[in-house]
Each structure stands twice: as structure tokens, then as C-alpha cells.
Amino acid sequence: MCFFSFFASLLLAISFMATVPTTSHAGVDVSISFDLFSPPPVAVAPPPMPVYVIPAPPVEGYIWSPGYWRWSEDGYFWVPGVWVQPPAVGVLWTPGYWGWRDSFFVWHEGYWGRHVGFYGGVNYGGGYGGVGFVGGGWQGGMYNVNRSVTNVTNVTNITNVTNVTNNNTTNYNTSTVSFNGGPGGTSVKPTTTELAVANEKHIPPTKEQVTHTKVASKNPALAASANHGKPAIAATTKVGDFTHGIVAAKQAGARNPAAEHHNDAVKKNPTLAKGAVLPKSVQQPGVATTKPHGPPQPHEADLSHKPGLPLEKQPFHKEDANKVAKKPVEQPQAKQPKPQPQPK
């Protein structure tokens, strides 16, 4: 496994330094700002976290980046969990999370840093049980995988392993809830330590992680509307590879009645979205609708006016002739001869 030198790592961390985080009045909104495209505020809650087994790491030194639900204009889609190469020695991954803010669901981007920060109390698995991280750690410049929570059984190419079964980290949430706050969300709030981590220097998602997300967004099978919360590609061993080394979800996450009730209410009455986005399939106020039956049928198309043709040459259907009031046809009258002048 090849790593950056300490000097290169320092330069990388400085070049991608995050701005000062923001914390909402509710105390559950810890955001790290990067110059990255992030999903807009969403009106509906993401699906529950699916249940799946983490695949074995492909090589030593890679860190697990758990799967999560992300947003596109068509709705939520699943980004499969994947093993990724850290951008620097000594850094750990803090997953992003969906948080409730001002009646919206807002995405908080994940980041790399010396310590794992707040990720909404979401139980992502693989050592991310809701608070902290127990999936591995750094020792002597090498990353060691925790065998107790990561699948490294009978893997011969992974020798840097540890067997940590407990530490000072408490997993507050063991459910499949996928967001923080709001209807049906976790109630976990950032600790003093996590707030301090938010003020540290951070590195944004790597180019490989961004590519992984983009590839996922273009896979129709990963759309929540298609897999119903149980993606066939829940995890993979290599970034952007959704063919080899994939793991299917065992089952969808447990139902979240409060979130379902909220989503149904917003979809039935889009005005409740208050400006937040909804899937394209849900009409929002002020947005022009298309015909419910798709493109015009041939008959309708033929009856429409065609640019560049005068009115008399526009298509006309015989069945529409009955709609036109027929005027009585006037018979031509014979011309009366002009009276001839009488001789004097």
C-alpha cells in the first residue's frame, strides 16, 4: 500500500481546508463547507438504511465509506458503500448525513480529518454505529482494520487487523433510521468533542468518492423508486465498480411510520414543501405540468396548427365536420332579363 509522505499530506490538508462550520439553534446541524455541489433542501425524508454485509477490503490501508441515500431530481438513490484510499496518512472518514432544518431535509457533506465528527446519529454500520468510529485506526503510519466489525475473515492479503470489541464509544442508535431530527429522525445531538472536531481542518471527499457518487446516480437500479429501499448493489469493493465484488442488501430497513406520514402529506399537498424540492413525479406549485398521458396522440397532433401553413391548408378530420354548423346552401337564381325600352 502506497501512502503520501507526511509533508505531502500536510500540504493536501491545507489546500483543501474547510471553512468554519455552522451550528443551528437546534444544536443538531453541524456542517462543513466545501466548494462542492450539494443536493438542495429536500421536502421528503430519505428511505431507511438497508441491511447488508460489508465486503472484504480489496487491499490494505483502505477505509470503509458506508453507503447512504443521496438526492437527484428523480428522487433518492443509493450510493453503495465502498472501500476507499484515504487522501493522507492519519485521516479518518466522517460520513455525511441528512438533517432536519426549517422543515426541510438538508444534506451535510462527509469529510476526512484526524478525528471522526458528528454524522447525525445514523447507524451506517461498519464501525459507524451512530457516534464515533470503531472500524479501525492508525498505528505506526498504517491503517489497521477492526476484525470485530469488518469482514476480513479468510482474507490473506489483509494483515493489518485488530480485534477491538469495545472502547469508550457509545452507539446511541441501532435502528435503520437514515436522518437526524424531524419526523421519525434520530434525536442524537453532537457532543462537545464532536463540536470541537467540526472546527478542525478537513479534507473534502476525494475525486474517487465523487466519481463513485456520480456513477451511482446514473444507475436506474439504485433509485429508491426502483429498489424500494433494498438495493441489489448495497456495497462494492472498488470505487465505481457495480459489477464485480458487489453485495446485495439482505432486506430494506425497518419502516418509519412518522417519516412515511410526512412524505405522504407533502406529496398530496406540495405546498407543504415550502420551496424545498420534490421528485419530478410530484407536481409542485408554479411548475407547468405536462399532459398526464404523455405526448400528444396522432389525432391530437394532426388537429394542431402547423407553423408556416395558412389556415386553409391546416389538417382537418372528417369526424370534426359534425362540429361545424352547416349553413343552408343558397340555390342560384335565374337572371331576370332587363326590360327593353318601348318604341315611341
C-alpha positions as CSV (number, residue, x, y, z in Angstrom):
1,M,0.0,0.0,0.0
2,C,1.4,3.4,-1.0
3,F,0.8,6.4,1.1
4,F,1.6,10.1,0.9
5,S,4.6,11.4,2.8
6,F,3.8,13.5,5.9
7,F,4.8,16.7,4.1
8,A,2.6,15.9,1.1
9,S,-0.3,15.0,3.4
10,L,0.1,18.4,5.3
11,L,0.0,20.3,2.0
12,L,-3.1,18.4,0.9
13,A,-4.9,19.1,4.1
14,I,-4.1,22.8,3.9
15,S,-5.1,23.1,0.2
16,F,-8.5,21.5,0.9
17,M,-9.1,23.3,4.2
18,A,-12.7,23.7,5.1
19,T,-14.4,26.8,6.3
20,V,-15.6,27.3,9.9
21,P,-18.7,25.1,10.4
22,T,-22.1,26.4,11.2
23,T,-24.3,25.1,14.0
24,S,-28.1,25.7,14.1
25,H,-30.1,26.8,17.1
26,A,-31.4,23.3,17.5
27,G,-27.9,22.1,18.1
28,V,-28.1,19.2,15.6
29,D,-26.8,21.0,12.4
30,V,-23.0,20.6,12.1
31,S,-21.9,21.5,8.6
32,I,-18.5,21.5,7.0
33,S,-18.5,23.8,3.9
34,F,-16.6,22.8,0.8
35,D,-16.8,24.1,-2.8
36,L,-18.7,21.0,-3.9
37,F,-22.1,20.6,-5.4
38,S,-24.6,19.5,-2.7
39,P,-28.2,18.5,-3.0
40,P,-30.7,21.2,-2.5
41,P,-33.1,21.1,0.6
42,V,-35.5,18.2,0.1
43,A,-39.1,18.1,1.3
44,V,-39.4,14.4,1.8
45,A,-37.4,12.1,4.1
46,P,-34.9,9.6,2.8
47,P,-35.7,5.8,3.0
48,P,-34.5,3.8,5.9
49,M,-31.0,2.3,5.8
50,P,-30.9,-1.1,4.1
51,V,-29.3,-4.1,5.9
52,Y,-26.3,-5.6,4.2
53,V,-23.0,-7.3,4.8
54,I,-19.8,-5.3,4.3
55,P,-17.5,-6.9,1.7
56,A,-13.8,-7.6,2.5
57,P,-11.3,-4.8,1.8
58,P,-9.5,-5.2,-1.6
59,V,-6.1,-4.1,-0.3
60,E,-4.5,-3.0,3.0
61,G,-4.9,0.6,4.1
62,Y,-8.3,1.3,2.6
63,I,-11.0,2.7,4.9
64,W,-14.7,1.9,4.7
65,S,-17.0,4.6,3.3
66,P,-20.6,3.5,4.2
67,G,-23.5,3.6,1.7
68,Y,-26.1,6.3,2.0
69,W,-29.1,7.8,0.3
70,R,-28.4,10.8,-1.9
71,W,-30.8,13.0,-3.9
72,S,-31.3,13.7,-7.6
73,E,-34.1,15.4,-9.4
74,D,-35.8,12.0,-9.8
75,G,-35.7,11.3,-6.0
76,Y,-33.4,9.5,-3.6
77,F,-30.8,7.0,-4.9
78,W,-28.5,4.7,-3.1
79,V,-24.7,5.3,-3.1
80,P,-23.2,1.9,-2.4
81,G,-20.7,1.5,0.4
82,V,-17.1,1.1,-0.8
83,W,-13.6,0.8,0.4
84,V,-11.6,3.9,-0.4
85,Q,-8.0,5.0,-0.2
86,P,-7.6,7.8,2.3
87,P,-6.1,11.1,0.9
88,A,-3.5,11.3,3.7
89,V,-1.9,9.3,6.4
90,G,-3.7,9.5,9.8
91,V,-7.1,10.7,8.5
92,L,-10.5,9.1,9.1
93,W,-13.8,9.4,7.2
94,T,-16.8,11.1,8.7
95,P,-19.9,10.2,6.7
96,G,-22.4,12.8,5.5
97,Y,-25.9,12.8,6.8
98,W,-29.4,14.2,6.2
99,G,-30.5,16.6,8.9
100,W,-33.9,18.4,9.5
101,R,-33.7,22.2,9.3
102,D,-36.6,24.6,9.0
103,S,-39.0,21.9,7.8
104,F,-36.5,20.6,5.2
105,F,-34.1,17.8,4.9
106,V,-30.6,19.2,4.3
107,W,-27.5,17.2,3.3
108,H,-24.3,17.6,5.3
109,E,-21.3,16.5,3.3
110,G,-18.9,14.0,4.7
111,Y,-15.2,14.8,5.1
112,W,-11.7,13.5,6.1
113,G,-10.0,14.5,9.2
114,R,-7.8,13.5,12.1
115,H,-10.9,12.5,14.1
116,V,-14.4,11.3,13.3
117,G,-17.0,14.0,13.9
118,F,-20.8,14.2,14.1
119,Y,-22.8,12.3,11.5
120,G,-26.3,12.6,12.8
121,G,-26.5,9.6,15.0
122,V,-27.2,7.4,11.9
123,N,-26.2,3.8,12.2
124,Y,-24.3,3.3,9.0
125,G,-22.6,0.1,10.1
126,G,-19.0,-1.0,9.6
127,G,-17.9,0.7,12.8
128,Y,-20.2,3.8,12.3
129,G,-22.8,3.0,14.9
130,G,-24.2,6.5,15.3
131,V,-21.5,8.1,17.4
132,G,-17.7,7.8,16.7
133,F,-16.0,5.1,14.8
134,V,-14.7,1.6,15.8
135,G,-14.0,0.2,12.3
136,G,-10.2,0.6,12.6
137,G,-7.5,3.0,13.4
138,W,-4.0,4.2,12.6
139,Q,-0.8,2.8,14.2
140,G,2.7,3.5,13.0
141,G,1.6,5.1,9.8
142,M,-0.5,2.1,8.8
143,Y,-4.3,1.7,9.0
144,N,-5.5,-1.3,10.9
145,V,-8.9,-2.8,10.2
146,N,-11.0,-3.9,13.2
147,R,-11.9,-7.5,12.6
148,S,-14.7,-7.4,15.1
149,V,-16.9,-5.1,12.9
150,T,-15.3,-5.5,9.4
151,N,-15.3,-8.5,7.1
152,V,-11.7,-9.7,7.0
153,T,-12.3,-13.3,7.7
154,N,-10.1,-15.6,5.5
155,V,-8.7,-12.7,3.6
156,T,-5.0,-13.4,3.1
157,N,-3.9,-10.0,1.7
158,I,-5.1,-8.1,4.8
159,T,-2.6,-8.4,7.6
160,N,-3.0,-5.2,9.5
161,V,-6.0,-6.1,11.6
162,T,-7.0,-5.6,15.2
163,N,-9.7,-7.1,17.4
164,V,-11.2,-4.1,19.2
165,T,-14.6,-5.2,20.6
166,N,-15.3,-2.2,22.8
167,N,-13.9,1.2,23.7
168,N,-15.3,4.5,25.0
169,T,-17.6,5.0,22.0
170,T,-21.3,4.5,22.7
171,N,-23.6,3.6,19.8
172,Y,-26.7,5.6,20.7
173,N,-28.7,4.3,17.7
174,T,-29.0,0.8,16.4
175,S,-32.0,1.4,14.2
176,T,-32.1,1.9,10.4
177,V,-33.3,5.5,10.6
178,S,-31.4,7.4,7.9
179,F,-31.6,11.0,9.0
180,N,-31.3,13.3,12.1
181,G,-34.2,15.3,13.6
182,G,-37.6,15.9,12.1
183,P,-40.5,13.4,11.8
184,G,-39.1,10.0,12.7
185,G,-35.4,11.0,12.7
186,T,-32.7,10.3,15.3
187,S,-32.6,12.6,18.3
188,V,-28.8,12.4,18.7
189,K,-27.0,15.7,19.2
190,P,-23.3,16.5,18.8
191,T,-21.1,16.1,21.8
192,T,-18.6,18.6,22.9
193,T,-15.9,16.6,21.3
194,E,-17.7,16.4,18.0
195,L,-18.3,20.1,18.0
196,A,-14.6,20.6,18.5
197,V,-13.9,18.2,15.6
198,A,-16.1,20.3,13.4
199,N,-13.6,23.2,13.9
200,E,-10.6,21.2,12.9
201,K,-9.0,21.2,9.4
202,H,-10.7,18.8,7.0
203,I,-10.3,17.3,3.5
204,P,-13.3,17.0,1.3
205,P,-14.4,13.8,-0.4
206,T,-11.7,12.5,-2.8
207,K,-12.1,12.5,-6.5
208,E,-12.7,8.8,-6.4
209,Q,-15.6,9.3,-4.0
210,V,-17.2,12.0,-6.1
211,T,-16.9,9.7,-9.2
212,H,-18.4,6.9,-7.2
213,T,-21.4,9.0,-6.4
214,K,-21.8,10.2,-10.0
215,V,-21.7,6.7,-11.3
216,A,-24.4,5.6,-8.8
217,S,-26.6,8.5,-9.8
218,K,-26.7,7.2,-13.4
219,N,-27.7,3.6,-12.4
220,P,-31.5,3.2,-12.6
221,A,-31.4,0.2,-10.3
222,L,-30.1,2.3,-7.4
223,A,-33.1,4.7,-7.5
224,A,-35.2,4.3,-4.4
225,S,-38.3,4.2,-6.6
226,A,-36.9,1.2,-8.3
227,N,-35.4,-0.9,-5.5
228,H,-37.9,0.2,-2.8
229,G,-35.2,0.6,-0.2
230,K,-33.5,-2.7,-0.9
231,P,-30.7,-2.1,-3.5
232,A,-29.3,-5.0,-5.3
233,I,-25.9,-3.2,-5.1
234,A,-25.7,-2.2,-1.5
235,A,-21.9,-2.3,-1.4
236,T,-18.9,-2.9,-3.6
237,T,-15.2,-3.5,-3.1
238,K,-14.0,-1.0,-5.7
239,V,-15.0,2.6,-6.4
240,G,-17.4,2.9,-9.3
241,D,-17.4,-0.9,-9.9
242,F,-21.0,-2.1,-9.7
243,T,-20.4,-5.4,-11.4
244,H,-17.6,-7.2,-9.5
245,G,-17.4,-7.7,-5.8
246,I,-20.8,-6.4,-5.1
247,V,-23.1,-7.2,-2.2
248,A,-26.9,-7.1,-2.3
249,A,-29.0,-5.8,0.6
250,K,-30.4,-8.5,2.7
251,Q,-33.5,-6.5,3.4
252,A,-34.9,-3.0,3.4
253,G,-34.7,-1.0,6.6
254,A,-37.5,-1.1,9.1
255,R,-40.5,1.1,8.2
256,N,-40.6,4.6,9.7
257,P,-44.3,5.5,10.1
258,A,-43.6,9.1,11.1
259,A,-41.4,9.7,8.1
260,E,-43.9,7.9,5.8
261,H,-46.8,10.1,7.1
262,H,-44.8,13.2,6.5
263,N,-43.8,12.2,3.0
264,D,-47.4,11.2,2.1
265,A,-48.7,14.6,3.3
266,V,-46.2,16.6,1.3
267,K,-46.8,14.6,-1.9
268,K,-50.6,15.1,-1.6
269,N,-50.2,18.8,-0.9
270,P,-47.0,20.0,-2.5
271,T,-47.5,23.5,-1.0
272,L,-46.2,22.0,2.3
273,A,-42.8,21.7,0.6
274,K,-42.4,25.4,1.1
275,G,-39.8,25.7,-1.7
276,A,-37.9,22.5,-1.0
277,V,-37.6,20.1,-3.9
278,L,-39.7,17.1,-4.6
279,P,-39.3,14.3,-7.1
280,K,-40.1,15.2,-10.7
281,S,-43.1,12.9,-10.4
282,V,-44.7,15.1,-7.8
283,Q,-46.1,18.3,-9.2
284,Q,-45.1,21.5,-7.3
285,P,-46.9,24.8,-7.3
286,G,-45.8,27.2,-10.0
287,V,-44.3,24.4,-12.2
288,A,-46.0,23.8,-15.5
289,T,-47.5,20.4,-15.9
290,T,-47.3,18.1,-18.9
291,K,-50.2,16.1,-20.2
292,P,-50.9,13.2,-17.9
293,H,-51.0,10.7,-20.8
294,G,-47.6,11.7,-22.3
295,P,-47.0,13.1,-25.8
296,P,-50.0,14.0,-28.0
297,Q,-51.6,11.2,-29.8
298,P,-51.6,11.3,-33.6
299,H,-55.1,12.5,-33.8
300,E,-54.4,15.4,-31.5
301,A,-51.2,16.2,-33.3
302,D,-53.0,16.3,-36.7
303,L,-55.5,18.8,-35.3
304,S,-52.9,21.2,-34.1
305,H,-51.9,24.1,-36.2
306,K,-48.6,23.6,-38.1
307,P,-46.3,26.6,-38.3
308,G,-45.9,28.1,-41.8
309,L,-49.2,26.7,-43.2
310,P,-52.1,29.0,-43.9
311,L,-55.3,28.2,-42.2
312,E,-57.0,26.7,-45.2
313,K,-54.2,24.1,-45.5
314,Q,-54.2,23.1,-41.8
315,P,-55.2,19.4,-41.2
316,F,-58.9,18.7,-40.7
317,H,-60.6,15.5,-39.7
318,K,-63.9,14.3,-41.2
319,E,-65.2,13.4,-37.8
320,D,-64.9,17.1,-36.8
321,A,-67.1,18.2,-39.7
322,N,-70.1,17.4,-37.5
323,K,-68.9,20.1,-35.1
324,V,-69.2,22.8,-37.7
325,A,-72.7,24.2,-38.2
326,K,-73.7,23.7,-41.8
327,K,-75.1,26.8,-43.5
328,P,-78.0,26.3,-45.9
329,V,-76.8,26.2,-49.5
330,E,-78.4,29.0,-51.5
331,Q,-79.5,28.0,-55.0
332,P,-78.5,30.4,-57.7
333,Q,-81.5,32.4,-59.1
334,A,-82.1,32.8,-62.8
335,K,-81.2,36.2,-64.0
336,Q,-84.2,38.3,-64.9
337,P,-84.0,39.9,-68.4
338,K,-83.6,43.6,-68.3
339,P,-86.7,45.4,-69.5
340,Q,-86.4,46.6,-73.1
341,P,-87.3,50.3,-73.8
342,Q,-90.6,50.7,-75.6
343,P,-90.6,52.4,-79.1
344,K,-92.2,55.9,-79.2
